[in-house]
Amino acid sequence: MMSDAIHLISAWFALLGALVIFVAMIGVVRFPDVFCRAHALGKGMTLGISLMLLSLWIDQGTQAAGLKILAAIFFQFLTLPVASHLLALLARQLDFPRFGPREIDDHRAAKGAGRGS
């Protein structure tokens, strides 16, 4: 009986993770520029993958595999947002077009400054 409840909770977390990833995918397709897409990708994939790994951890328990899954969740929270941020910075350095004009743009003002001046 308890095993069935654990499997049901695990299945709900996996379904919720898949739903979050699906919504993030819709955001990547629908958003107008690379910066909005990177934001949707970073947030959605971090939460979606973590929920799916959490469902696997609930199913596995606190065995050795369960501890490895917890480590994987921790590293997902560290690496996915950083990768998304780096993609947005690269797009900014390459002057990818933005969705709308910004009143304050610190990167454009600092582009000529620094580096030997």
C-alpha positions as CSV (number, residue, x, y, z in Angstrom):
1,M,0.0,0.0,0.0
2,M,2.8,2.4,0.9
3,S,4.7,1.5,-2.2
4,D,1.7,2.4,-4.3
5,A,1.5,5.8,-2.7
6,I,5.2,6.4,-3.3
7,H,4.9,5.5,-6.9
8,L,1.9,7.7,-7.3
9,I,3.7,10.7,-5.8
10,S,6.7,10.0,-7.9
11,A,4.5,9.9,-11.1
12,W,2.9,13.2,-10.2
13,F,6.3,14.9,-9.8
14,A,7.5,13.4,-13.1
15,L,4.3,14.6,-14.8
16,L,4.7,18.1,-13.3
17,G,8.3,18.2,-14.4
18,A,7.3,17.3,-18.0
19,L,4.6,19.9,-17.9
20,V,7.0,22.6,-16.8
21,I,9.5,21.6,-19.6
22,F,6.6,21.7,-22.1
23,V,5.6,25.2,-21.0
24,A,9.3,26.3,-21.3
25,M,9.4,24.9,-24.8
26,I,6.3,26.9,-25.7
27,G,8.1,30.0,-24.3
28,V,11.2,29.3,-26.4
29,V,9.1,29.0,-29.6
30,R,6.8,32.0,-28.9
31,F,9.1,34.6,-27.3
32,P,10.3,37.3,-29.6
33,D,14.1,37.6,-28.9
34,V,17.0,35.5,-27.7
35,F,17.0,37.1,-24.3
36,C,13.4,36.2,-23.5
37,R,14.0,32.7,-24.9
38,A,17.2,32.3,-22.7
39,H,15.2,33.3,-19.7
40,A,12.4,30.8,-20.4
41,L,14.9,28.1,-21.1
42,G,16.9,28.7,-18.0
43,K,14.0,28.9,-15.6
44,G,11.8,26.2,-17.1
45,M,14.5,23.6,-17.7
46,T,16.0,24.1,-14.2
47,L,12.6,23.5,-12.5
48,G,11.4,20.8,-14.9
49,I,14.6,18.7,-14.8
50,S,14.8,19.1,-11.0
51,L,11.2,17.9,-10.6
52,M,11.8,14.9,-12.8
53,L,14.9,14.0,-10.9
54,L,13.0,14.5,-7.6
55,S,10.4,12.0,-8.8
56,L,13.2,9.6,-9.5
57,W,14.7,10.2,-6.0
58,I,11.3,9.6,-4.4
59,D,11.1,6.3,-6.2
60,Q,14.6,5.2,-5.4
61,G,14.7,6.2,-1.8
62,T,17.8,7.0,0.2
63,Q,20.0,4.3,-1.3
64,A,23.3,5.1,-3.0
65,A,21.5,5.9,-6.3
66,G,19.2,8.3,-4.4
67,L,22.1,10.3,-3.1
68,K,23.5,10.6,-6.6
69,I,20.2,11.9,-7.8
70,L,20.2,14.6,-5.0
71,A,23.7,15.6,-6.2
72,A,22.4,15.8,-9.7
73,I,19.6,18.1,-8.6
74,F,22.1,20.3,-6.8
75,F,24.3,20.6,-9.9
76,Q,21.3,21.3,-12.1
77,F,20.5,24.3,-9.9
78,L,24.1,25.5,-10.3
79,T,24.8,24.9,-14.0
80,L,21.6,25.5,-15.9
81,P,21.0,29.2,-14.9
82,V,24.7,30.0,-15.4
83,A,24.6,28.5,-18.9
84,S,21.4,30.4,-19.8
85,H,23.0,33.6,-18.5
86,L,26.2,33.1,-20.5
87,L,24.1,32.5,-23.7
88,A,22.3,35.8,-23.1
89,L,25.6,37.6,-22.5
90,L,27.1,36.2,-25.7
91,A,24.0,37.3,-27.6
92,R,24.4,40.8,-26.1
93,Q,28.1,41.0,-27.1
94,L,27.2,39.9,-30.6
95,D,24.5,42.6,-30.8
96,F,21.5,40.4,-31.4
97,P,18.4,42.4,-31.9
98,R,16.2,43.0,-28.8
99,F,12.5,43.0,-28.6
100,G,12.1,46.6,-27.6
101,P,14.3,49.6,-26.9
102,R,15.6,50.0,-23.4
103,E,15.9,53.4,-21.7
104,I,19.0,52.3,-19.7
105,D,21.5,50.0,-21.3
106,D,24.6,49.5,-19.2
107,H,26.3,47.2,-21.6
108,R,26.1,49.5,-24.6
109,A,27.5,52.5,-22.5
110,A,30.4,50.4,-21.2
111,K,31.2,48.8,-24.6
112,G,33.8,51.5,-25.5
113,A,35.0,51.9,-21.9
114,G,37.5,49.7,-20.2
115,R,40.1,47.5,-22.0
116,G,43.0,49.9,-22.2
117,S,41.1,53.3,-22.0
